[in-house]
Amino acid sequence: MPARSAPTARQRRLGTEMRRLRQAAGLSVADAALKLGWDRTRISNIEAGRTGLSHDSVSSLAGVYQCADRAYVDALGMMAEERGRGWWEEFRGKFDAALLDLVELEQRAVHLRGTQVTHLPGLLQTESYARAVLSTDIPAPDPTDLRRKVSFRMRRRDVLDKEDAPQCTLLIHEAALRLGFGGPAVMREQLTCILESSDRENVTIRALPFSLGGLPGIGASITYVSGAVSQLDTVHFDTPTGVQFLDAPTATHKYRSMLDRIQELSLPVEKTRDFVREIRKQL
């Protein structure tokens, strides 16, 4: 099978985890290849995400690397077995690949937890609000591109309705609740959607009022994506230059602790509902 020219984030992450296992075992690429009877290039391509793995291959590598964490190995095996084409693939070549990687990450998540500072959460946006937000892009999208972007964002929301939908904890700053994208009518509809979404069993919404003052890491919107095991957690950022992912253990620990602290300071669920209702009333 030829090596992939453009592996997805999932494929690269699987390769990264296999490299971490090898390094934890104190083996070089040459050592691993010798023990497995494989070519060194095959090991290198696996670790770069350019070559796929089967569940059995993951188990073989984990055995050579003496990894005794069965849950972790099984989770890597399941990641390796993911072969289906998700709905987002129809947008490949039309959007930045990192955005498609984000959707695939959301689909595999066990728990999504994040802060929103200037925009309301993409997974809870109404069509009118999404159109108003996306219309502010520079350069401005043409009508066809805008329709495509809005359609994509609406499809993302379906992750909350699938059979194994992730739990979502969304910490929303007052700035995002008050910034009037689309005008009062659009914002009233959007805040109503936020309130209705807060009744979902798998969605928890908590507000961060201005009165809290400064908060750790509040300068950017952050999403912490919990995988099937903690070793597969990922931190996602939206930046002006695009989507960014972090998965180093030091980074995931830092941002998990940061979100723990922000959540401790946020309003409880019922007070958040009252807070959102009051903002809606003022529109």
KOLZA-702786 format. One line per 10 residues: number of its first residue (from 1); their letters; for each residue x, y, z of N, C-alpha, C. Coordinates in steps of 0.05 Angstrom, whole numbers, plus 32768, in hexadecimal, padded with zeros to 4 digits. Example, Ala and Ser with C-alpha at 12.3 -4.5 7.8 and 13.67 -1.06 7.14 Angstrom:
1) AS) 8108 7F8E 809C 80F6 7FA6 809C 8108 7FBE 809C ~ 8101 7FD3 808E 8111 7FEB 808F 8102 8001 809D
END
This chain:
1) MPARSAPTAR) 8011 7FE8 8000 8000 8000 8000 8012 8019 8000 ~ 800D 802C 7FED 801E 8044 7FEC 801A 8055 8005 ~ 802F 8064 800C 802D 8075 8023 801A 808C 801D ~ 800B 8095 8032 7FF9 80AB 802E 8009 80C5 802B ~ 7FFF 80D7 801A 800C 80F0 8016 8002 8105 8029 ~ 7FE9 8103 8032 7FDE 8117 8044 7FCD 8109 805A ~ 7FDA 80FD 806E 7FCB 80F0 8083 7FBA 8103 8093 ~ 7FA4 80F9 809D 7F92 810A 80AE 7F9D 810C 80CA ~ 7F91 811D 80DA 7F9A 8121 80F5 7F98 8106 8105 ~ 7F82 80F7 8100 7F7F 80DD 810D 7F96 80CA 8106
11) QRRLGTEMRR) 7F9D 80C9 80ED 7FB3 80B8 80E4 7FCE 80C1 80EF ~ 7FD2 80DB 80EF 7FEB 80E5 80FB 7FEC 80E0 8118 ~ 7FD5 80E2 8126 7FD5 80DE 8143 7FDB 80C1 814A ~ 7FD0 80AF 813A 7FD6 8092 813F 7FF4 808E 813C ~ 8000 809A 8127 801D 8097 8124 802C 80A3 813B ~ 8023 80BA 8145 8031 80C7 815C 8030 80B5 8174 ~ 8019 80A8 8179 8016 8097 8190 8028 807E 818D ~ 802B 8073 8175 803D 805D 8171 805A 8065 8175 ~ 8061 807D 816E 807C 8087 8173 8081 808A 8191 ~ 806D 8095 819F 8070 8098 81BC 8074 807D 81CA
21) LRQAAGLSVA) 8065 8069 81C0 8068 804E 81CC 8084 8043 81C7 ~ 808E 8047 81AF 80A9 803D 81A8 80BE 804C 81B9 ~ 80BB 8066 81BC 80CF 8075 81CB 80CE 806E 81E9 ~ 80B5 8069 81F3 80B3 8061 820F 80C0 8046 8214 ~ 80C2 8036 81FF 80CF 801C 8202 80ED 801E 81FE ~ 80F7 8036 81F8 8113 803A 81F4 811E 802E 81DB ~ 810E 802B 81C6 8116 801F 81AD 8119 8034 8197 ~ 812D 8031 8187 8130 8041 816F 811F 8035 8159 ~ 811C 8044 8143 810D 8039 812C 811A 8020 8122 ~ 8134 8020 8121 8143 8008 8118 813E 7FF0 812B
31) DAALKLGWDR) 813E 7FF5 8145 8139 7FE0 8158 811D 7FD4 8154 ~ 8109 7FE5 8152 80ED 7FDC 814E 80EA 7FCC 8135 ~ 80F6 7FD6 811F 80F4 7FC8 8105 8101 7FAC 8107 ~ 8118 7FAA 8115 8125 7F90 8118 8114 7F7C 8128 ~ 8108 7F86 813E 80F8 7F74 814E 80DF 7F6A 8140 ~ 80D4 7F7B 812E 80BB 7F74 8120 80C1 7F67 8105 ~ 80DA 7F68 80FC 80E0 7F5D 80E2 80D5 7F6F 80CC ~ 80D2 7F89 80D1 80C7 7F9C 80BE 80DE 7FAD 80B3 ~ 80D8 7FBB 809D 80EA 7FCF 8092 80E9 7FE8 80A3 ~ 80FF 7FF5 80A8 8100 800E 80B8 80ED 8023 80AC
41) TRISNIEAGR) 80EB 8024 8091 80DA 8038 8085 80BD 8034 808D ~ 80B5 801B 8090 8099 8015 8098 8093 8021 80B4 ~ 80A6 801E 80C7 80A3 802A 80E1 80A1 8048 80DF ~ 80B3 8054 80D0 80B3 8072 80CD 8099 807B 80C0 ~ 808F 806D 80AC 8076 8076 809F 805E 8073 80B2 ~ 805E 805D 80C2 8048 805A 80D6 8048 8071 80E9 ~ 805F 8079 80F3 8061 808E 8107 805B 80A9 80FC ~ 805D 80AD 80E1 8056 80C6 80D4 8039 80C6 80CB ~ 802B 80B0 80CF 800F 80AE 80C6 800C 80A8 80A9 ~ 8022 80A2 809B 8021 809E 807E 8019 8081 8077
51) TGLSHDSVSS) 801C 806F 808A 8014 8053 8086 8001 804B 809B ~ 7FEB 803D 8093 7FD6 8035 80A6 7FDE 801C 80B6 ~ 7FCE 8016 80CA 7FD2 7FFF 80DB 7FB8 7FF1 80DE ~ 7FB9 7FD7 80E3 7FA1 7FC8 80EB 7FA2 7FC5 8109 ~ 7F8B 7FBC 8115 7F8A 7FB8 8132 7FA0 7FA4 813A ~ 7FA3 7F8F 812A 7FB8 7F7B 8131 7FD4 7F87 8130 ~ 7FD9 7F98 811D 7FF3 7FA5 811B 7FF9 7FB6 8133 ~ 7FE4 7FC5 813C 7FE8 7FD5 8154 7FEF 7FC4 816C ~ 7FE1 7FAD 816F 7FE6 7F9B 8185 8003 7F8F 8183 ~ 800C 7F89 816B 8027 7F7F 8167 803C 7F93 816F
61) LAGVYQCADR) 8038 7FAC 8166 804A 7FC1 816E 804A 7FC6 818C ~ 8032 7FC7 8198 8030 7FCC 81B5 803E 7FB5 81C4 ~ 803C 7F9C 81BA 804A 7F86 81C7 8068 7F89 81C6 ~ 8072 7F91 81AF 808F 7F95 81AD 8098 7FAC 81BF ~ 8087 7FC0 81C1 808D 7FD8 81D2 8086 7FD4 81EF ~ 807C 7FBC 81F6 8077 7FB4 8212 8064 7FC7 821F ~ 804F 7FCF 8211 803A 7FE0 821C 8025 7FCE 8229 ~ 8021 7FD0 8243 800F 7FBF 8251 7FF3 7FCC 8256 ~ 7FEF 7FE5 824C 7FD6 7FF3 824F 7FC2 7FEA 823A ~ 7FB2 7FD6 8241 7FA0 7FCA 822E 7F8B 7FDD 8223
71) AYVDALGMMA) 7F81 7FEE 8234 7F6D 8001 822B 7F78 8014 8216 ~ 7F90 801D 821B 7F9E 802F 8208 7FA3 8021 81ED ~ 7FAD 8008 81EE 7FB3 7FF9 81D6 7F99 7FF4 81C6 ~ 7F84 7FED 81D5 7F6A 7FE8 81C7 7F60 8002 81BA ~ 7F63 8018 81C7 7F5A 8032 81BC 7F6A 8038 81A3 ~ 7F84 8033 81A3 7F95 8037 818B 7F8C 8024 8175 ~ 7F85 800C 817C 7F7C 7FF9 8168 7F62 8002 815B ~ 7F50 800D 816B 7F36 8017 8160 7F3C 802F 814E ~ 7F4F 8040 8156 7F56 8057 8145 7F60 804D 812A ~ 7F71 8038 812B 7F7C 802D 8112 7F67 8022 8100
81) EERGRGWWEE) 7F51 8016 810C 7F3D 8009 80FD 7F29 801C 80F0 ~ 7F2A 8036 80F7 7F17 8049 80EC 7F1D 804D 80CE ~ 7F0C 8043 80BD 7F11 8044 80A0 7EFB 8052 8091 ~ 7EE4 8057 809E 7ECD 8061 808F 7ED1 807E 8087 ~ 7EC3 8086 8072 7EC4 80A2 8069 7EAD 80B1 8076 ~ 7EB4 80C4 8087 7EA0 80D4 8095 7E94 80E8 8082 ~ 7E7E 80F4 808B 7E70 8108 807A 7E82 811F 8072 ~ 7E95 8125 8084 7EA6 813C 807F 7EB9 8139 8067 ~ 7EBC 8120 805E 7ECE 811B 8047 7EC4 8128 802E ~ 7EA9 812D 802C 7E9F 813A 8014 7EA9 8157 8012
91) FRGKFDAALL) 7EB3 8162 8028 7EBD 817D 8029 7EDC 817F 8025 ~ 7EE9 8167 8022 7F06 8167 801F 7F0D 8175 8005 ~ 7F21 8186 8006 7F29 8196 7FEF 7F1B 81B0 7FED ~ 7F05 81B3 7FFD 7EF6 81CC 7FFD 7EFD 81DD 8016 ~ 7F03 81CF 802C 7F0B 81DC 8045 7F27 81D3 804D ~ 7F32 81E2 805F 7F4C 81DB 806B 7F4A 81BF 8077 ~ 7F5E 81AE 8073 7F5D 8193 807D 7F5B 8192 809B ~ 7F67 81A6 80A9 7F66 81A6 80C6 7F4A 81A8 80D1 ~ 7F38 81B6 80C2 7F1C 81B8 80CA 7F0E 819D 80C9 ~ 7F14 818E 80B4 7F09 8173 80B2 7F14 8161 80C8
101) DLVELEQRAV) 7F2E 8165 80CF 7F3A 8156 80E5 7F2B 815B 80FF ~ 7F23 8175 8103 7F15 817C 811B 7EFA 816D 811D ~ 7EEC 816C 8106 7ED2 815E 8106 7ED6 8140 810C ~ 7EEA 8134 8101 7EF0 8118 8106 7EF6 8114 8124 ~ 7F05 8127 812F 7F0C 8126 814C 7EF2 8127 815D ~ 7EE0 813A 8155 7EC7 813C 8164 7EB7 8122 8163 ~ 7EB7 8115 814C 7EA8 80FC 8148 7EB3 80E6 815A ~ 7ECD 80E6 8160 7ED9 80D1 8170 7EDA 80D8 818E ~ 7ED2 80F0 8195 7ED5 80FA 81B0 7EC2 80EC 81C4 ~ 7ECC 80E8 81DC 7EBB 80DF 81F2 7EAF 80F7 8201
111) HLRGTQVTHL) 7EBF 810C 8203 7EB7 8125 8211 7EC4 813C 8203 ~ 7EB4 8151 81FE 7EBE 816A 81F4 7EBA 8180 8209 ~ 7ECF 818D 8210 7ECD 81A2 8224 7EDD 81BA 821A ~ 7ED1 81D2 821B 7EDF 81E9 8211 7ED4 8203 821A ~ 7EE4 8218 8215 7EDD 8234 821A 7ED8 8242 8200 ~ 7EC4 8253 8200 7EBD 8264 81E9 7EBD 8281 81F3 ~ 7ECC 8291 81E5 7ED0 82AD 81EE 7EC2 82C1 81DD ~ 7EC4 82BF 81C3 7EB8 82D3 81B1 7EA1 82C8 81A0 ~ 7EA1 82AE 819B 7E8B 82A2 818B 7E7E 828C 819C ~ 7E65 8288 8197 7E56 8272 81A4 7E5F 8257 8198
121) PGLLQTESYA) 7E5D 8241 81A7 7E68 8228 819E 7E5D 821F 8183 ~ 7E70 8217 8171 7E68 820F 8156 7E53 81F9 8156 ~ 7E55 81E6 816A 7E42 81D0 816A 7E26 81D8 8173 ~ 7E23 81F1 817C 7E09 81FA 8185 7DFF 8212 8174 ~ 7E0C 8219 815F 7E05 8230 8150 7DEC 822B 813E ~ 7DDB 823F 813D 7DC5 823E 812B 7DCF 8245 810F ~ 7DBF 823F 80FB 7DC8 8245 80DF 7DCB 8263 80DB ~ 7DB9 8273 80E6 7DBB 8290 80E2 7DD3 829C 80F0 ~ 7DD8 8292 8108 7DF0 829C 8117 7E09 8294 8109 ~ 7E0B 827B 8100 7E22 8271 80F2 7E27 8281 80D9
131) RAVLSTDIPA) 7E12 8287 80CA 7E15 8297 80B1 7E20 82B3 80B8 ~ 7E16 82BF 80CE 7E1F 82D9 80D5 7E3D 82D9 80DD ~ 7E45 82C5 80EC 7E61 82C3 80F4 7E73 82BE 80DC ~ 7E6C 82AB 80CC 7E7D 82A4 80B5 7E7E 82BA 80A0 ~ 7E6A 82CB 80A0 7E6A 82E2 808D 7E7F 82F6 8094 ~ 7E8A 82F5 80AC 7E9E 8309 80B5 7EBB 8300 80AD ~ 7EBD 82E8 80A1 7ED8 82DE 8098 7EE5 82F2 8085 ~ 7EFF 82F3 8086 7F0F 8302 8074 7F22 82EF 8065 ~ 7F21 82EE 804A 7F0F 82FD 8039 7EF2 82F2 803B ~ 7EDF 8303 8035 7EC3 82FC 8038 7EBC 82E5 8025
141) PDPTDLRRKV) 7EAF 82D0 802F 7EA8 82B9 801D 7E93 82C1 8009 ~ 7E94 82B6 7FF1 7E7F 82BB 7FDD 7E67 82AB 7FE5 ~ 7E50 82B0 7FDA 7E37 82A2 7FE3 7E39 8284 7FE2 ~ 7E45 8278 7FCE 7E48 825B 7FCC 7E59 8251 7FE3 ~ 7E6F 825E 7FE8 7E82 8255 7FFD 7E75 8258 8018 ~ 7E65 826E 801C 7E58 8272 8036 7E43 825D 803B ~ 7E34 8255 8026 7E20 8240 802A 7E2E 8226 8031 ~ 7E44 8220 8025 7E53 8208 802A 7E5D 8208 8047 ~ 7E67 821E 8050 7E72 8220 806B 7E5C 821D 8080 ~ 7E45 822A 807B 7E2F 8228 808E 7E24 820B 808E
151) SFRMRRRDVL) 7E22 81FE 8077 7E19 81E3 8076 7E2C 81D0 8086 ~ 7E46 81D5 8083 7E5A 81C5 8091 7E56 81C8 80B0 ~ 7E53 81E1 80B8 7E4F 81E6 80D5 7E36 81D9 80E0 ~ 7E21 81DA 80D0 7E08 81CD 80D9 7E0B 81AF 80DB ~ 7E1A 81A3 80C8 7E1F 8186 80C9 7E2F 817E 80E2 ~ 7E41 818F 80EB 7E51 818A 8103 7E3F 8185 811B ~ 7E29 8193 811C 7E18 8191 8134 7E0C 8175 8138 ~ 7E0C 8165 8123 7E00 814A 8124 7E0F 8138 8138 ~ 7E28 813F 813E 7E37 812E 8151 7E29 812C 816C ~ 7E1A 8140 8173 7E0C 8140 818D 7DF4 812D 818E
161) DKEDAPQCTL) 7DEC 8124 8176 7DD4 8113 8174 7DDA 80F6 816E ~ 7DF4 80F0 8169 7DFA 80D4 8161 7DF8 80C1 8179 ~ 7DF7 80A8 8174 7DF2 8094 8189 7E06 8096 81A0 ~ 7E1F 8099 819A 7E34 809B 81AE 7E3E 80B8 81B0 ~ 7E2C 80CB 81B1 7E33 80E7 81B2 7E45 80EE 81C9 ~ 7E58 80FF 81C5 7E69 8107 81DB 7E5B 8118 81F0 ~ 7E64 8118 8208 7E5C 812B 821C 7E69 8146 8215 ~ 7E5B 815C 8218 7E66 8176 8212 7E63 8189 822A ~ 7E79 8195 8232 7E78 81A9 8247 7E83 81C3 823A ~ 7E71 81D7 8237 7E78 81EF 8229 7E77 8207 823C
171) LIHEAALRLG) 7E8E 8214 823E 7E92 822A 8250 7E92 8243 823F ~ 7E7D 8253 8240 7E79 8269 822D 7E7C 8284 823C ~ 7E8E 8294 8231 7E92 82AF 823D 7E7B 82C2 8236 ~ 7E76 82D4 8248 7E60 82E8 8243 7E65 82F7 8229 ~ 7E7E 82FC 8222 7E83 830A 8209 7E77 82FC 81F1 ~ 7E79 82E1 81F0 7E6D 82D2 81DA 7E4F 82D3 81DB ~ 7E43 82D5 81F2 7E26 82D6 81F5 7E1B 82F1 81ED ~ 7E2C 8305 81EE 7E22 8321 81E8 7E2A 832B 81CC ~ 7E40 8321 81C1 7E48 832B 81A6 7E31 8325 8192 ~ 7E27 833A 8186 7E0E 8338 8177 7E11 8331 815A
181) FGGPAVMREQ) 7E1B 831A 8154 7E1D 8311 8138 7E01 830E 812C ~ 7DFD 831C 8116 7DE3 8319 8108 7DCD 832B 8112 ~ 7DD1 8339 8129 7DBD 834A 8133 7DAC 833D 8149 ~ 7D9A 834D 8156 7D8A 8343 816D 7D7A 832A 8167 ~ 7D6C 8329 8151 7D5A 8312 814B 7D6B 82F8 8149 ~ 7D81 82FA 813B 7D93 82E2 8138 7D9D 82DA 8153 ~ 7DA5 82ED 8163 7DB0 82E7 817E 7D9B 82DB 8190 ~ 7D82 82E5 818F 7D6D 82DA 81A0 7D69 82BD 8198 ~ 7D68 82B7 817E 7D64 829B 8175 7D7C 828A 817F ~ 7D94 8295 817D 7DAC 8286 8185 7DAD 8281 81A3
191) LTCILESSDR) 7DA6 8294 81B3 7DA6 8290 81D0 7D90 827D 81D8 ~ 7D79 827D 81CA 7D64 826A 81CF 7D6F 824E 81C9 ~ 7D7E 824B 81B4 7D8A 8231 81AD 7D9D 8228 81C3 ~ 7DAD 823B 81CE 7DBF 8234 81E4 7DB0 822A 81FC ~ 7D9A 8237 8202 7D89 822E 8219 7D7D 8212 8214 ~ 7D73 820E 81FC 7D67 81F4 81F6 7D7D 81DE 81F6 ~ 7D94 81E5 81EC 7DAA 81D1 81EC 7DB3 81CA 8208 ~ 7DB0 81DC 821B 7DB8 81D6 8236 7DA6 81C1 8243 ~ 7D90 81BB 8237 7D7E 81A6 8241 7D86 818A 8238 ~ 7D99 8189 8225 7DA2 816F 821B 7DB1 8160 8231
201) ENVTIRALPF) 7DAE 8146 8233 7DBC 8136 8247 7DDB 8137 8243 ~ 7DE4 813A 822B 7E01 8139 8226 7E0D 8155 8222 ~ 7DFF 816A 8229 7E09 8185 8226 7E07 8194 8241 ~ 7E1E 819E 824A 7E1E 81AF 8262 7E29 81CB 8259 ~ 7E1A 81E0 825F 7E22 81FB 8258 7E25 820B 8271 ~ 7E3C 8219 8274 7E41 822A 828B 7E4D 8244 8281 ~ 7E43 825A 828C 7E4B 8274 8283 7E63 827F 8294 ~ 7E71 8291 8287 7E88 829F 8293 7E83 82BD 8291 ~ 7E76 82C9 82A6 7E6E 82E5 82A4 7E87 82F7 82A7 ~ 7E84 8310 829C 7E99 8323 829E 7EA2 8328 82BB
211) SLGGLPGIGA) 7E90 8325 82CD 7E96 832A 82EA 7EAC 8318 82F5 ~ 7EB2 8302 82E7 7EC7 82F0 82F1 7EE3 82FD 82ED ~ 7EE4 8311 82DB 7EFE 831D 82D6 7F0F 830B 82C4 ~ 7F2A 830C 82C9 7F3C 82FC 82B9 7F3A 82DF 82BF ~ 7F3D 82CF 82AB 7F3C 82B1 82AE 7F54 82A5 82A0 ~ 7F5E 828F 82AA 7F75 8282 829D 7F6F 8279 8281 ~ 7F81 8280 826E 7F7F 8277 8253 7F67 8281 8243 ~ 7F5B 8297 824D 7F41 82A0 8241 7F46 82AF 8227 ~ 7F5E 82B3 821F 7F64 82C2 8206 7F5D 82B3 81ED ~ 7F57 8299 81EF 7F51 8289 81D7 7F3C 8275 81DD
221) SITYVSGAVS) 7F2D 826D 81C8 7F19 8258 81CB 7F28 823D 81CA ~ 7F23 822D 81DE 7F31 8213 81E1 7F1D 81FD 81E3 ~ 7F22 81E7 81D5 7F12 81CF 81D8 7F24 81B8 81E0 ~ 7F1C 81AA 81F5 7F2B 8193 81FF 7F1B 817A 81F7 ~ 7F27 816A 81E6 7F19 8153 81DB 7F23 813A 81E9 ~ 7F12 812D 81F9 7F1A 8115 8207 7F16 80FD 81F5 ~ 7F2B 80EC 81F2 7F29 80D4 81E2 7F20 80BD 81F3 ~ 7F21 80A5 81E7 7F18 808D 81F5 7F29 8087 820D ~ 7F42 808F 820D 7F54 808E 8224 7F62 80A9 8226 ~ 7F6C 80B0 823E 7F77 80CA 8242 7F90 80CF 8230
231) QLDTVHFDTP) 7F9E 80BA 8229 7FB6 80BE 8218 7FAE 80C9 81FC ~ 7F95 80C7 81F4 7F8C 80D0 81DA 7F7D 80EA 81DB ~ 7F7F 80F8 81F1 7F73 8113 81F3 7F81 8126 81E0 ~ 7F72 813B 81D8 7F7D 814F 81C6 7F72 816A 81CD ~ 7F83 817F 81CB 7F7A 819B 81CF 7F78 81A8 81B4 ~ 7F61 81B5 81AF 7F5D 81C3 8195 7F59 81E1 819A ~ 7F66 81F1 8189 7F63 820E 8189 7F58 8217 816E ~ 7F47 822B 816F 7F41 823B 8157 7F52 8254 8157 ~ 7F62 8258 8143 7F73 826F 8141 7F6D 827F 8128 ~ 7F76 8298 8126 7F71 82A7 810D 7F7E 829A 80F5
241) TGVQFLDAPT) 7F92 8289 80F9 7FA0 827C 80E2 7F96 8260 80DE ~ 7F82 8256 80ED 7F77 823C 80E9 7F76 822B 8102 ~ 7F70 8212 80FF 7F6D 81FF 8114 7F88 81F4 811E ~ 7F8B 81F2 8138 7FA4 81E7 8143 7F9E 81D1 8157 ~ 7FAE 81BC 8158 7FAA 81A6 816A 7FC4 81A2 817B ~ 7FC0 819B 8194 7FD6 8194 81A6 7FCF 8179 81B3 ~ 7FE3 8167 81B4 7FDD 814D 81C1 7FF4 8143 81D3 ~ 8009 8153 81D7 801E 814B 81E9 8013 8149 8205 ~ 801B 8135 8215 8010 8132 8230 8012 814B 8241 ~ 8029 815A 823F 802B 8172 824F 8016 8187 8247
251) ATHKYRSMLD) 8010 8189 822D 7FFC 819C 8224 7FE0 8194 822D ~ 7FD9 817B 822A 7FBE 8172 8232 7FBA 8175 8250 ~ 7FCF 8170 825F 7FCC 8174 827D 7FC8 8191 8283 ~ 7FD8 81A2 8276 7FD5 81BF 827B 7FB9 81C9 8275 ~ 7FAF 81C2 825E 7F95 81CD 8256 7F7D 81C0 8264 ~ 7F81 81A7 826C 7F6C 819A 827D 7F6A 81A8 8298 ~ 7F81 81AE 82A3 7F81 81BD 82BD 7F76 81D9 82BA ~ 7F7C 81E6 82A4 7F72 8201 829F 7F53 8200 829D ~ 7F49 81ED 828E 7F2C 81EB 828B 7F1E 81E3 82A5 ~ 7F2C 81D3 82B5 7F21 81CC 82D0 7F1D 81E6 82E0
261) RIQELSLPVE) 7F31 81F7 82DF 7F30 8210 82EF 7F1A 8223 82E4 ~ 7F18 8226 82CA 7F04 8237 82BE 7EE8 822C 82C5 ~ 7EE4 8212 82C3 7ECA 8206 82CA 7EC3 820B 82E7 ~ 7ED6 8209 82F9 7ED1 820F 8315 7EC6 822B 8319 ~ 7ED0 823E 8309 7EC8 825A 830C 7EAD 8261 82FE ~ 7EA5 8250 82EB 7E8E 8256 82DB 7E74 8254 82EB ~ 7E5F 8260 82E0 7E45 825F 82ED 7E3A 8243 82EC ~ 7E2C 823A 8301 7E1E 8220 82FF 7E0A 821F 82E9 ~ 7E01 8208 82E2 7DEF 8204 82CA 7DD6 8215 82CC ~ 7DC8 8214 82E3 7DAE 8222 82E5 7DB3 8241 82E5
271) KTRDFVREIR) 7DC8 824A 82F2 7DCE 8267 82F1 7DD6 826F 82D5 ~ 7DE3 825D 82C7 7DEA 8263 82AB 7DD1 8267 829A ~ 7DBD 8256 829E 7DA4 8259 828F 7D97 8274 8295 ~ 7D96 827B 82AE 7D8B 8295 82B6 7D9B 82AC 82A9 ~ 7DB5 82A9 82A9 7DC7 82BD 829E 7DC2 82C1 827F ~ 7DBF 82AB 8271 7DBA 82AC 8254 7D9E 82B8 824F ~ 7D8B 82B0 825F 7D6F 82BB 825C 7D70 82DA 825F ~ 7D7F 82E3 8273 7D80 8300 8278 7D8D 830F 8260 ~ 7DA2 8303 8255 7DAF 8310 823E 7D9C 8310 8226 ~ 7D8D 82FA 8222 7D7A 82F9 820D 7D64 830E 8210
281) KQL) 7D5B 8312 8229 7D46 8325 822F 7D4F 8341 8227 ~ 7D69 8347 8229 7D73 8361 8224 7D76 8368 8207 ~ 7D73 8354 81F6 7D76 8359 81D9 7D5D 8367 81CD
END
